[in-house]
Amino acid sequence: MDRDQQFLEYVVKALVDNPDDVKIKRVVDEMGVLLTLSVNKDDMGKVIGRSGQTAKAIRTVLRVVGMKNDARVNLKIEEPEGSERAMGGGMGEGTRDRSVDDVIDSLKS
């Protein structure tokens, strides 16, 4: 398992109530590394955090881990089936697919 995936698994399993439901898929392509995170729907709030702050922090540290290994790392958090956002409700639809660069830029402002 690669360092970025190990880091993500360690952090997320420490945050959630259902660590056995944490699944991470790692794909490498010309854009870099994409880690797709899937957690129990009851744990989504813990992973995303208030106003997305926890997810932003995880993405920021993942970016640093990636830079140390000369890789561009992005995190996608999968919507669990039956969640409000997956059914079209909830907060802004485009926010979950922002790149790490977008998140870093928003943190700077």
Secondary structure, 3 states (H helix, E strand, C coil): CCHHHHHHHHHHHHHCCCHHHCEEEEEEECCEEEEEEECCHHHHHHHHCHHHHHHHHHHHHHHHHHHHCCCCEEEEECCCCCCCHHHCCCCCHHHHHCCHHHHHHHHHC
